[in-house]
Amino acid sequence: MQKQPLQAWISLLILAALWGSSFILIKRGLVGLTPWELGALRMVAASVFLLPVAISRLKRVEKEHWKFLASVGLLGSLIPGFLFAFAQMRIDSAIAGVVNALTPIFTILIGLMIYKQKHPTRIFLGILIGFVGTTILALAGKSGGIAFNSYVFFIVLATICYGANTNIIKHHLNKLQALTVTAVSLLIAGPVAVVYLFGFTDFLSKVISSPDVQLAAGYTALLGIMSTAIALSLFNRILQITDPVFASSVTYLIPIVAVIWGVIDNESLLPMHFIGMGTIVLGVYITNRMRT
């Protein structure tokens, strides 16, 4: 990896803080909101925040881009937003932050299976280790024993969505600027979230009458603005001034931030959790090292 400018390192640390803090914000949001409400409100906040940018860049989008931008909106933001909310009903924020590190592994697997990208066969060692770590976390009980927790696989499914999203952007939207992809894809997905939130839930009546729901909604709006809109834009900026290898190093920083927040919030992290989390990070590291 070539030497990177100070601006890139500062941006990377800020990005890790934003994405690493998203899991504790989800936890706070679930105190007063249902997972469905949280996922929808997160998307509404992100899309509204980037609405001016999206409108200003619509002319740059060509006809053949729209179906892929819709896919990015769904797979990169809307669906994972709901999946993480459901997962954290039964999973601590620290563990959620580490399982999220599987994203690069699924990016590579989808590239191999669908887009026929070529990677060394030894890359599967890192992928296997990452999946072993996920299995350990899925079997880690609260009391230190074995107790299967299927909610881990909501996050696994979210990372599959992220992996598909990355490949779609790389192979079908590379002619568009990264910020255009982010803003316009959120513009497409945002109305879906608006219709659902205000038309199919009692969110509005709850937020008007309950201070607890108001606080939860505030955390969720912050989540949408910081961890979706701003973080995605910052990540795209890092890609522009550095390279994908450097940008992907945020994968190793996000779990650190998530675990720190979990410790601050008195989450129970047992030896089996640390073994599983360490195994996942090791698997992602080996996978990235063996990509070329």
N, C-alpha and C positions, 0 to 999 in steps of 0.2 A: 504494500500500500504506500503510495507516494505521500510526501509530507503535505499536510493540509493547512490552510490558513487559519488564523485564530478565530475568524468569523465562523468558520465551519464547525470548529470544536464547541464554541459557545452555543451555536444553533443546535448542535447535537445534544448537548446537555439540557438545554431548554426543552427540546422535543421529548427526551427521556422523562423529564419531570412531568410534562403534560400527559403523555400516554401512560406513564407509570402511576399517575394520580387518578386516572380514570376509574380504576377499580374501587377505590375507597369512595369516590363520588357516586358510583352505582349503588354501593352499599348504603350510603346515606339517603339516596333517592328512594330506595325500596322501603324505607321506614314509613313513608306515607303514601307511596304509589304502588300500583300493581306493576308487574313486569311489562304488561302490554302498554300501560300508560307511560312508563318510563322510557321504553323504546321509542314510542311515537313522539313524546315531548323532546327527547334528545335530537331526533331528526328535524323536528320543526325548528328548534332553536338554531341548529347548524345551518339549515337552508335559508332561514330568514337572515342570519348574520352575513351570509355570502350572496344574498339576493342581488345587491347592486353590482357585484362583480359578474355574476351570471348574466344579468341583463346586458351589461356592457360588452359581453363576449359572444353573444348569440350569433352574430353575423359571421363569426369565424368557424362555426360548426356547419359541416356539409351534410347532405342528406344521408349518406351512407354511415355517418357517425352516430346517428341518433339511437339505433338499436343497441349499440355497444355502450353508449353513455347510460342508457336505461339499465343495462346489466350491471354497470359499475355502481350506479346508485343503489341497486338492490343488494348486490353481493359485497360491495365495499363498505356500505353504511347501514342501510335499513335492516336487512335480515340479521347481521351480526349484532346490531344494537339490541334487538329483542332476545337473541340467544344468550348474550352475556347477562342480561337482566334476569332471565329464567335461571341461568346457572348459579348466579350469586344468591339465589334464595337458599341454597344448601351448600355453597362453597365460599370459604373465606376469600377476601379480596387479594391477599398475598398469593394464595395458590392459583387464583384465576390469572394473575399477572404472569406467573411462570408458565402455565399451560399455553398462554397466548404466544409464547416463544416458539411454538410449533409452526407458526406461519411460514417461515422460510422453507421448512421441510415440505409442506404441501405445495408451495409455489414450485419447487423443483419436481415433485411427483406429477403434478398436473402438466407441467411443461414437458415431461417425459412421455406421458400417456396420450395427451391430446395434441400437443404441438410438436411431438417427435424431436424434442431437443436432445442433444447428445451429452451425456455425462459419464465419467468413469464408473465402472461397475462397483468400485470400492465405496462409492458414495452411499450405497445401501447400508453400510455398517453404521454410519451416523444416523440414518433414518430409523434403523432398527433400535438403536440405543434410545432415540427420542421417544419411540413408542413404548419401550420398556418403562421409561420414566413416567409416561402417562398412565400406564397400567398400575404402577406402584401408587400413584396419587389416587387413582380410582378405588384402590383397595385399602387406603389408609383411613382407618376409623378415628373418630374423635377421641376415644379413650386410649389410642395407641395400638389397638388390635386390628383385625381384618374386618372390614365392613364395606361392601361394594357401594360406591356412590356414582350412580349413573349420570348425575348432573355435570360431571366432568366432561361428558361427551357433547353437551351443548356448546362448550368452548371449543372442543375439537372440531365440531361442525362449523363454528364461526371461523376458525383458522383455515378450514377448507374453502370457505367463501372468500376469505382474504387472498388465499393462494390463487384461486380462479380469477379474482379481480385483478391481481397483479399481472397475470398472463394476458388478460383481455387488453389492459392498457398497453402492455409492451407490444403485442402483436397486431392490434387493431386501431389504436388511438395514438400511435407514436408521432403523428403529424400535428397533433394538437399540443399546445402548451399545457403543462401539468396543472396549473391553476385553473385553466379553462375546463379541463376534465373534471376537476374536483367541484368547482362551482356549478357547472351545468348539470352534472350528475345529481347533485343535491337538489337542484331546482326541479329535476324530474321526479325524484323520490319524495320530496317535501310535501307536495299536495296529497299524496297517498296517506302520509302520516297525519296531516291536518284533518282530512275527512274522517279518518278512523278515530283520532283523539277527541274531536268535538262532536262527531256524529254517532259514535258507537260506544262511548264510555261516559261515565258521570264525572269525568275529571273536572269540568268547569264548576259544577255545584260543590264538589269537594274542596277545591282550591279556594273558593269564595268563603266557605264556612269554617274551614279548619286551619289554624295556624301551623299545625304539624305538616299538613299537606302543602301549605305555602312554602315552608322551609325545604321540604323534599323537592318541590318543583324548582326552587331556586338552585339547589344542588344539581338537579338534572339539566336545567338550562345552562348552567356553568359547564357541565359535562359536554353538552352539545357544542357550545361555542369554543371551549378550550381544546377538548380532546378529539373533536371531529373536525370542525371548520379550521381553527387556527393550526392545529397539529398537522393536518393533512397538507395545508398550504406550506407550512414550515418544512415538512418532509420533502415536498416537491422542490422547494428552494435549495435544500441541501443537495438534492440530486443534480440540480443545475450547476452548482458551483464546485461540486466534487465528483464523485463517482458512485455507482451502486454498491460497491464493496464497502466504502466508508459509511454510506448511509445505512446499510444493513447492520452496522455495528450497534445501532440503537437497540437491536434485539437483545443484547446482553445487558444493557443498562436498565431497560424497563422492569425486569424482575427485581432488580435491586431496589428501585424506588417503591415498587408494589410491596415488597417484603418489609421495608422500613415503615411504610404506612400501616401495615398489618401489625407490626410490633407496637407502634405508637397506640394503635386502637385495641391493644390487649388481645389480639387474636391468638388462638392456641395452635402453635406450630410444634409438632412432635418430631422425633428423629426420623420416622418413616416419611414425613412430609419433606424434610430436608433432603433425604436420600432421593426421593422422586424428583424434586425440583432440580437438584444437582445433576441427576441423570439426564433430564430433558435439556438443560443448558449444555451439557457435554455433547449430547447428540447433535444439537444445532451447530455447535462449534465444529465438530468433526465433519458434518455435512458441508458446511461452508468452506472448510479447508480443502475438501476433496472435490470441489466443483470443477476445478480445472486441472 
